Amino acid sequence: MRILTIDTSTALGSVALIEKGEVKGQFDLNLPLTHNQRLIRSLKCLLAFTAVAIKEIDLFAVIKGPGSFTGLRIGVATAKGLAYSLKKPLVGVNGLDALAHNFLHTPYLICPMLDARKNQVFTAFYQGSNGKIRRVSDYKSISPEILLKGHRRKTIFAGTGVDIYKSIISSKLKQKAIFPPLHLHRIHPEVIGELALESLEKTQETDPTTLVPFYIRPSDAELRNGNIPTL
């Protein structure tokens, strides 16, 4: 099973080829370029270096959100176009779920945070048990101060929002806030592929025409136009 993963949910974009659970090739770019400028070029380079034709991909997996509104649209649209034209299945993976899976074997509460701007983060709480991760709260777009009001449990915080609000988290939770190494603050292609395979095995929706980005909250443009989607 060859899986092509795409993540354009944050400034650190990635495309990767996963085969038998291992990364065969991966392109990461954390540069002042838009995903529109770099995604297709990265895909072409990835396939060239791994000597795999796009038609040989068995499954496409894309981070569907939450995250950058523009980035998500670009990533999802690209994945949908490729999967539809090749008549291959497409799975959308939630980025918060993927981040939480970096901590499968911790006894602590897990709180992935992605920068949502407007002094907010996209987040949810997760709990690990027996090598499995279970989400124990709703997905939220919320200020860290409100999120952590009254919070008392020892918790792991990871993601792009943590670097921005680390001082607030530390002041609220003191020693109960755990900040992992930098490499655990990003979404890994292996996890995207694993979660996509799980969805495929559960026969969840894989039709590329039905996938839409998961924003949690409406964009500024949608608010201005009064076009607020139902989530």
PAPATI-895348 format. One record per residue: residue in three letters; y negated, x, z negated of N, C-alpha, C, O in turn. Coordinates in steps of 0.1 Angstrom, whole numbers, padded with zeros to 4 digits, always signed. Each point is the difference from the previous one (the first is absolute). Example, Ala and Ser with C-alpha at 12.3 -4.5 7.8 and 13.67 -1.06 7.14 Angstrom:
BEGIN
ALA+0057+0132-0078-0012-0009+0000-0012+0009+0000+0000+0010-0007 SER-0011-0014+0014-0011+0009+0000-0011-0008-0008-0011+0005-0001 
END
This chain:
BEGIN
MET+0012+0008+0000-0012-0008+0000-0012+0009+0000-0003+0007-0009 ARG-0005-0008+0019-0013+0007+0001-0011-0010-0003-0002-0010+0006 ILE-0006+0014-0016-0012-0008-0004-0013+0007+0002-0001+0012-0004 LEU-0008-0018+0011-0013+0005+0001-0009-0006-0010-0002-0013+0000 THR-0004+0020-0009-0009-0005-0010-0015+0003+0003-0003+0011+0005 ILE-0006-0021-0008-0014+0002+0003-0007-0005-0013+0002-0010-0005 ASP-0011+0019+0000-0009-0004-0011-0014+0004+0003-0004+0011+0001 THR-0005-0022+0001-0014+0002+0002-0008-0007-0011-0011-0004+0003 SER+0017+0002-0014-0006-0008-0011-0011+0007-0007-0009-0006-0006 THR+0009+0020+0006-0010+0008-0007-0005+0010+0010+0005+0001+0011 ALA-0014+0008-0016-0006+0010+0009+0011+0011+0003-0001+0006+0011 LEU+0011-0005-0019+0011+0009+0003+0011-0008+0008+0008-0007-0005 GLY-0009+0009+0018+0009-0008+0009+0013+0008+0002+0000+0013+0000 SER+0011-0019+0003+0012+0007+0003+0009-0008+0010+0000-0012+0001 VAL+0007+0019+0007+0010-0005+0009+0012+0008-0002-0001+0013-0001 ALA+0013-0018+0001+0012+0008-0003+0012-0006+0006+0001-0012+0003 LEU+0009+0020+0000+0013-0004+0005+0010+0002-0010+0002+0011-0005 ILE+0005-0022+0001+0010+0001-0011+0014-0003+0007+0001-0009+0007 GLU+0008+0018-0010+0014-0002+0005+0010+0003-0011+0000+0010-0006 LYS+0008-0020+0003+0010+0001-0011-0007+0003-0013+0006+0007-0008 GLY-0017-0013+0006-0007+0001-0013-0008+0013-0001-0007+0002-0011 GLU+0007+0007+0021-0007+0012-0001-0012+0001+0010+0001-0006+0011 VAL-0011+0013-0015-0012+0002+0009+0004+0010+0011+0003+0012-0004 LYS-0003-0016+0016+0003+0010+0011-0013+0006+0006+0000+0011+0005 GLY-0011-0019-0007-0013+0005+0004-0011-0008-0006+0002-0012-0002 GLN-0013+0018-0001-0011-0008-0007-0013+0007+0003-0002+0012+0000 PHE-0008-0021+0003-0014+0004+0003-0009-0006-0011+0000-0012-0001 ASP-0007+0020-0007-0010-0005-0009-0013+0005+0004-0002+0012+0004 LEU-0008-0021-0005-0014+0005+0004-0010-0006-0011-0001-0012-0001 ASN-0005+0021-0006-0011-0004-0009-0013+0006+0004-0005+0009-0006 LEU+0000-0014+0018-0011+0006+0006-0011-0011+0003+0004-0012+0000 PRO-0016+0015+0002-0011-0010+0002+0001-0005+0014-0009+0000+0008 LEU+0021-0006-0004+0002-0007+0012+0005-0014-0003+0006-0002-0010 THR-0009-0007+0019+0005-0014-0002+0015+0000+0004+0004+0009+0008 HIS+0004-0018-0013+0014-0001+0004+0001-0004+0015+0010+0004+0006 ASN-0020-0010-0001+0000-0004+0014+0000+0013+0009+0005+0000+0011 GLN-0012+0010-0016-0001+0013+0007+0012+0008-0001+0003+0008+0009 ARG+0005-0009-0019+0011+0009-0003+0014-0005+0001+0010+0007+0001 LEU-0009-0021-0003+0014-0005-0001+0009+0002+0012+0011+0005-0001 ILE-0016-0009+0013+0008+0001+0012+0003+0015+0003+0011+0003+0004 ARG-0021+0005-0006+0003+0015+0002+0010+0005-0009+0008+0008+0004 SER-0009-0012-0017+0010+0004-0010+0014-0004+0004+0010+0007-0001 LEU-0009-0020+0006+0013-0005+0004+0006+0007+0011+0012+0004+0000 LYS-0020+0000+0010+0004+0007+0012+0005+0014-0004+0011+0004+0005 CYS-0018+0002-0014+0004+0014-0005+0013-0001-0008+0008+0009+0002 LEU-0007-0019-0010+0012-0001-0008+0012-0002+0008+0010+0007-0002 LEU-0010-0016+0012+0011-0002+0009+0003+0012+0008+0012+0003+0003 ALA-0022+0004+0002+0002+0012+0008+0007+0011-0008+0009+0007+0004 PHE-0014-0004-0017+0006+0010-0008+0014-0003-0005+0008+0009-0001 THR-0005-0022+0000+0014-0004-0005+0009-0003+0012+0012-0002-0002 ALA-0017+0003+0014+0008-0002+0012+0006-0014+0000+0012-0001+0004 VAL-0019-0009-0009+0005-0014+0000-0009-0008+0009-0012+0000-0002 ALA+0018-0008+0010-0007-0009+0009-0004-0013-0008+0008-0004-0009 ILE-0019-0002+0011-0004-0012-0007+0010-0011+0001+0002-0008-0009 LYS+0005+0007+0020+0010-0010+0002+0013+0002-0009+0008-0009-0001 GLU-0007+0021-0004+0011+0003-0009-0002-0004-0015+0009+0002-0008 ILE-0021-0007+0005-0003-0004-0013+0007-0014-0002+0000-0008+0008 ASP+0007+0007-0020+0008-0012-0003-0008-0010-0008+0002-0012+0001 LEU-0012+0017-0009-0007-0009-0009-0014+0006-0002-0002+0012-0002 PHE-0008-0020+0002-0014+0004-0003-0004-0006-0014+0003-0011-0003 ALA-0009+0020-0004-0005-0004-0014-0014+0004-0002-0004+0011+0003 VAL-0004-0020-0007-0015+0002-0002-0004-0005-0013+0004-0010-0005 ILE-0013+0018-0001-0007-0005-0013-0009-0011+0004-0010+0002+0008 LYS+0012-0014-0013-0008-0012+0005-0012-0002-0009-0008-0009+0003 GLY+0007+0016-0014-0011-0002-0010+0005+0001-0014+0012+0002-0002 PRO-0021-0002-0007-0014-0001+0002-0006+0014+0003+0007+0010+0000 GLY-0020-0010+0003-0007+0013+0003-0012-0003+0008-0006-0010+0000 SER+0003+0020+0008-0012+0000+0009+0002-0011+0010+0011-0001+0007 PHE-0020-0009-0006+0001-0011+0010+0002+0005+0014+0009-0005+0007 THR-0018+0014-0003+0001+0005+0014+0013+0008+0002+0006-0002+0010 GLY-0003+0011-0019+0012+0008+0001+0012-0009+0001+0009+0003+0008 LEU-0008-0013-0016+0012-0009+0001+0001-0007+0013+0011-0001+0006 ARG-0022-0004-0001+0000-0007+0013+0005+0010+0011+0008-0004+0009 ILE-0012+0016-0009+0004+0010+0010+0015+0003-0001+0007+0000+0010 GLY-0003+0003-0022+0014+0003-0002+0010-0012+0003+0010+0002+0007 VAL-0013-0014-0012+0008-0011+0003+0000-0004+0015+0010-0003+0005 ALA-0022+0004+0001+0000-0004+0014+0008+0010+0009+0007-0004+0009 THR-0008+0017-0013+0008+0010+0008+0015-0002-0002+0007+0000+0010 ALA-0003-0002-0023+0014-0003-0002+0005-0012+0007+0011+0000+0005 LYS-0019-0011-0005+0004-0012+0006+0001+0002+0015+0010-0005+0006 GLY-0019+0012+0000+0000+0002+0014+0013+0008+0005+0006-0003+0009 LEU-0003+0013-0017+0012+0008+0003+0013-0007-0002+0008-0001+0009 ALA-0007-0006-0020+0012-0008-0003+0002-0011+0010+0011-0002+0005 TYR-0022-0005-0002+0002-0011+0010+0003+0004+0014+0009-0005+0006 SER-0015+0016-0002+0003+0005+0014+0014+0005+0001+0006-0001+0011 LEU-0001+0007-0022+0014+0006+0001+0010-0010-0005+0012+0003+0000 LYS-0016-0015-0005+0009-0010-0005+0008+0005-0012+0012-0001+0000 LYS-0019+0008-0009+0006+0006-0012-0005-0007-0012-0011-0006+0000 PRO+0018+0006-0011-0005-0007-0013-0011+0008-0006-0001+0012+0002 LEU-0008-0019-0009-0011+0005-0007-0001-0005-0014+0001-0012-0002 VAL-0002+0021-0007-0001-0004-0014-0014+0004-0006-0003+0012+0002 GLY-0004-0021-0009-0012+0004-0007+0003+0003-0014+0007-0008-0007 VAL-0011+0019+0002+0002+0005-0014-0013+0000-0008-0010+0004+0005 ASN+0011-0010-0017-0012+0000-0009-0002+0014-0005+0009+0006-0006 GLY-0021-0001+0007-0003+0014-0005+0000+0001-0015+0004+0011-0004 LEU-0007-0021-0003+0001+0001-0015+0015+0001-0004+0003+0008-0009 ASP+0005-0016+0016+0015+0001-0003+0005+0014+0003+0008+0006-0008 ALA-0013+0000+0019+0005+0013+0004-0005+0011-0010+0008+0009-0003 LEU-0020-0010-0001-0005+0009-0010+0008-0001-0013+0004+0010-0006 ALA-0001-0022+0001+0008-0002-0012+0013+0007+0001+0006+0004-0010 HIS+0000-0004+0022+0014+0005+0001+0000+0016-0001+0011+0005+0001 ASN-0022+0001-0003+0000+0014-0003+0005+0003-0014+0002+0011-0004 PHE-0001-0022-0004+0003+0002-0014+0012-0009-0004+0000-0007-0010 LEU+0011+0008+0018+0011-0008-0002+0006+0001-0014+0006-0009-0006 HIS-0006+0021+0000+0008+0003-0012-0009+0001-0013+0005+0007-0009 THR-0017-0012+0009-0008+0001-0012+0002-0012-0009+0002-0011+0005 PRO-0003+0013-0018+0001-0012-0009-0014-0006-0002-0001-0011-0006 TYR-0009+0017+0012-0014-0006-0003-0004-0010+0011+0006-0001+0010 LEU-0016-0006-0014-0006-0009+0010-0007+0008+0011-0005+0011-0002 ILE+0005-0017+0014-0005+0007+0012-0012-0008+0006+0002-0012+0002 CYS-0013+0019+0000-0011-0007+0006-0006+0008+0011-0009+0008-0001 PRO+0014-0011+0014-0007+0006+0011-0013-0006+0002-0002-0012-0002 MET-0008+0021+0007-0013-0005+0002-0005+0006+0013+0000+0012+0002 LEU-0005-0021+0007-0007+0004+0012-0014-0003+0000-0004-0011-0005 ASP-0005+0019+0009-0014-0002+0000-0003-0013+0009+0003+0000+0012 ALA-0010-0010-0018-0003-0012+0007-0015-0001+0002-0005-0009+0006 ARG-0003+0020-0010-0014+0000+0001-0006-0011-0009+0007-0007-0007 LYS-0020+0005+0007-0007-0010-0008+0004+0001-0014+0001-0010-0008 ASN+0002+0023+0003+0004+0002-0014+0013-0007-0004+0001-0004-0011 GLN+0008+0003+0021+0012-0007-0003+0012+0009+0006-0002+0009+0007 VAL+0014-0013-0012+0012+0006+0005+0010-0011+0005+0000-0011-0006 PHE+0008+0014+0015+0012-0008+0003+0011+0005-0008+0003+0012-0001 THR+0003-0021-0006+0010+0005-0010+0010-0011-0004-0001-0012+0004 ALA+0011+0016-0011+0010-0009-0006+0008+0008-0011-0001+0013+0001 PHE+0008-0019-0010+0008+0007-0010+0015-0001+0004+0004-0010+0005 TYR+0003+0021-0007+0014+0000+0003+0008+0006-0012-0006+0007-0008 GLN+0019-0011+0008+0009+0006-0011+0013+0004+0006+0006-0007+0008 GLY-0002+0019-0011+0012+0006+0005+0012-0003-0009-0002-0001-0013 SER+0014-0001+0018+0012-0003-0008+0012+0003+0009+0002-0005+0010 ASN+0006+0015-0015+0013+0003+0007-0002+0004+0014+0007-0004+0009 GLY-0018+0012-0007-0002+0005+0014-0006-0010+0009+0000+0002+0012 LYS-0005-0013-0017-0006-0011+0008-0014-0002-0005-0003+0002-0012 ILE-0006-0006+0021-0014-0003-0004-0002-0015+0002+0003-0006+0010 ARG-0010+0000-0020-0003-0015+0000-0014-0002-0002-0006+0006-0010 ARG-0001-0013+0018-0014-0003-0002-0001-0011-0011+0007-0010+0001 VAL-0016+0012-0011-0001-0009-0011-0013-0006-0001-0004-0006-0011 SER-0004+0007+0021-0013-0007+0000-0004-0004+0015+0007+0004+0009 ASP-0017-0012-0008-0005-0003+0014-0007+0012+0006-0004+0009-0008 TYR+0003-0008+0021-0009+0009+0006-0014-0004-0003-0003-0012+0001 LYS-0006+0022-0003-0014-0003-0004-0009+0009+0007+0003+0011+0004 SER-0015-0016-0002-0012+0008+0003-0010-0002-0012-0005-0011-0002 ILE+0004+0021-0006-0006-0002-0013-0007+0013-0005+0003+0011+0005 SER-0013-0012-0013-0006+0012-0006+0009+0006-0010+0007-0007-0007 PRO-0006+0020+0006+0008+0007-0010-0003-0005-0014+0009-0001-0009 GLU-0021-0001+0006-0004-0004-0014+0006-0013-0004+0006-0002-0011 ILE-0006-0008+0020+0006-0013-0002+0015+0001-0001+0007-0006-0008 LEU-0001+0014+0018+0014+0002+0000+0006+0005-0013+0010-0004-0004 LEU-0017+0014-0002+0005+0007-0011-0005-0006-0014+0004+0005-0010 LYS-0011-0016+0011-0005-0006-0013+0012-0005-0008+0007-0008+0004 GLY-0006+0014-0016+0011-0004-0009+0013+0006+0004+0010-0003-0007 HIS-0009+0012+0017+0012+0006+0004+0004+0011-0011-0008+0008-0004 ARG+0021-0009+0000+0004+0009-0011+0012+0009+0004+0004+0009-0008 ARG+0003-0012+0019+0012+0006+0003-0002+0014+0006-0009+0002+0008 LYS+0018+0007-0010+0000+0013+0007+0003-0002+0014+0010-0007+0004 THR-0019+0012+0005+0001-0004+0014-0003+0012+0009-0008+0009-0003 ILE+0016-0008+0014-0003+0010+0011-0009-0006+0010+0001-0011+0005 PHE-0012+0019-0002-0010-0005+0010+0001+0010+0012+0000+0012-0001 ALA+0001-0018+0013+0001+0008+0012-0007-0007+0012-0001-0012+0001 GLY-0005+0020+0008-0006-0005+0012-0015+0004+0001-0005+0007-0008 THR-0001-0010+0019-0013+0004+0004-0011-0005-0010-0010+0006-0002 GLY+0013-0017-0005-0009-0006-0009-0001+0008-0013-0009-0001-0008 VAL+0020+0008+0005+0001+0007-0013-0010+0011-0001-0006+0003-0010 ASP+0005+0005+0021-0010+0011+0000-0014-0005-0002-0008+0007-0007 ILE+0005-0018+0012-0014-0006-0002-0002-0005-0014-0011+0002-0005 TYR+0021-0008-0001-0002-0007-0012+0007+0006-0012+0003-0006-0010 LYS+0001+0019+0012+0008+0007-0011-0007+0000-0013+0007-0002-0010 SER-0020+0004+0010-0007+0001-0013+0000-0013-0007+0001-0001-0012 ILE-0002-0010+0019+0000-0014-0006+0014-0002-0005+0002-0005-0011 ILE+0008+0008+0018+0014-0002-0004+0003+0008-0013+0005-0005-0010 SER-0010+0018+0010+0002+0008-0012-0007-0005-0012+0006+0001-0011 SER-0018-0006+0013-0008-0004-0011+0006-0013-0006-0001-0003-0012 LYS+0008-0005+0020+0006-0013-0004+0013+0002-0007+0003-0006-0010 LEU+0005+0015+0016+0014+0002-0005+0003+0012-0008+0011+0002-0006 LYS-0020+0008+0007+0002+0013-0007+0013+0006+0004+0003+0002+0012 GLN+0006+0002-0022+0013+0006+0003+0010-0009+0006+0010+0005+0005 LYS-0013-0018-0004+0010-0009+0006-0001+0000+0016+0008-0007+0006 ALA-0018+0014-0001-0002+0001+0014+0007+0012+0005-0002+0011-0004 ILE+0011-0012+0014+0008+0011+0006-0005+0002+0014+0000-0010+0008 PHE-0004+0022-0004-0005+0003+0013+0010+0010+0006+0000+0012-0004 PRO+0008-0016+0014+0010+0009+0006-0006+0010+0009-0012+0000+0003 PRO+0020+0010+0002-0005+0010+0009-0005-0006+0013+0003-0012+0003 LEU-0011+0019+0004-0007-0005+0012+0009-0006+0011-0003-0010+0006 HIS+0015+0017-0004+0008-0005+0011+0006-0014-0003+0005-0006+0009 LEU-0005+0002-0022+0005-0014-0003-0011-0010+0001+0002-0012-0003 HIS-0014+0015+0007-0011-0009+0002+0000-0005+0014-0010-0008+0004 ARG+0019+0011+0005+0000-0004+0014+0013-0007+0003+0010+0001-0006 ILE-0011-0009+0017+0011-0008+0005+0009+0009+0009-0006+0007+0009 HIS+0018-0006-0012+0009+0009+0007+0008-0007+0011+0005-0011-0003 PRO-0004+0017+0015+0008-0007+0011+0014-0004-0004+0005-0010+0005 GLU+0002+0019-0013+0014-0003-0003+0000-0014-0008+0010-0008+0002 VAL-0020+0006-0010+0000-0013-0008-0003-0012+0010+0006-0010-0002 ILE-0015+0012+0011-0003-0010+0010+0013-0004+0007+0003-0012+0002 GLY+0004+0022+0003+0012-0002+0007+0011-0007-0009+0007-0009+0005 GLU-0006+0013-0017+0010-0006-0009-0003-0014-0003+0009-0009+0001 LEU-0022+0005-0003-0003-0014-0003+0001-0008+0013+0004-0012-0001 ALA-0007+0018+0012+0002-0007+0013+0015-0004+0002+0003-0010+0005 LEU+0005+0020-0007+0015-0002+0001+0005-0011-0009+0008-0009+0004 GLU-0013+0009-0016+0004-0011-0010-0004-0013+0005+0007-0010-0001 SER-0019+0009+0007-0005-0013+0006+0009-0004+0012+0003-0012+0001 LEU+0001+0022+0007+0008-0003+0011+0014-0005-0004+0005-0009+0006 GLU+0000+0015-0016+0014-0004-0005-0001-0014-0007+0011-0007+0000 LYS-0022+0004-0005-0002-0014-0006-0003-0010+0011-0003-0012-0004 THR+0003+0016+0016-0004-0009+0012-0013-0006-0002-0002-0012+0003 GLN-0008+0019-0009-0013-0005-0001-0007+0000+0013+0005+0007+0010 GLU-0017-0013-0008-0006-0001+0013-0003+0014+0006-0006+0008-0006 THR+0011-0006+0018-0002+0012+0008-0006-0002+0013-0001+0009+0008 ASP-0004-0021-0005-0006-0003+0013-0014+0006+0000-0009-0004-0008 PRO+0006+0013+0018-0013+0006+0000-0012-0009+0002-0011+0003-0003 THR+0014-0015+0009-0011-0009+0003-0005-0007-0012-0011-0006+0000 THR+0019+0006-0011-0004-0008-0012-0007+0009-0011-0005-0005-0009 LEU+0006+0018+0011-0005+0009-0011-0016+0000+0000-0006+0001+0011 VAL+0000-0003-0022-0014+0001-0002-0003+0009-0012+0008+0002-0009 PRO-0020+0005+0010-0004+0009-0012-0001-0009-0013-0003-0011+0000 PHE+0006+0018-0011-0001-0006-0013-0012+0006-0007+0000+0012-0004 TYR-0011-0019+0003-0013+0005-0004-0002-0002-0015-0008+0007-0006 ILE+0014-0017+0000-0003-0005-0014-0013-0008-0001+0000-0011-0005 ARG-0011+0017+0010-0012-0007+0000-0006+0000+0014+0004+0009+0008 PRO-0013-0018-0004-0005+0000+0013-0010+0011+0002-0006+0005-0009 SER+0005+0000+0022-0010+0010+0003-0014-0005+0000-0002-0012-0001 ASP-0008+0021+0001-0014-0004+0000-0003-0008+0012-0008-0010+0000 ALA+0014+0014+0012-0003-0008+0012+0005-0014-0001-0006-0009+0005 GLU+0018+0007-0011+0006-0013-0001-0009-0008-0010-0002-0012+0002 LEU-0003+0018-0012-0008-0007-0010-0013-0005+0007-0005-0011-0002 ARG-0001+0020+0010-0013-0003+0007+0002-0012+0010-0008-0008+0002 ASN+0020+0008+0004+0003-0010+0011+0006-0013-0006+0002-0009+0007 GLY+0001+0010-0020+0007-0012-0006+0014-0001+0004+0006-0011-0002 ASN+0000+0021+0008+0014+0000+0004+0008+0007-0010+0003+0012+0002 ILE+0001-0019-0012+0008+0006-0011+0015-0004+0002+0003-0012-0001 PRO+0006+0021+0003+0014-0003+0002+0007-0004-0012-0004+0003-0011 THR+0014-0011+0013+0009-0004-0011+0011+0010-0002+0007+0004+0009 LEU-0006+0001-0021+0010+0011-0003+0012-0006-0006+0010+0007-0003 
END
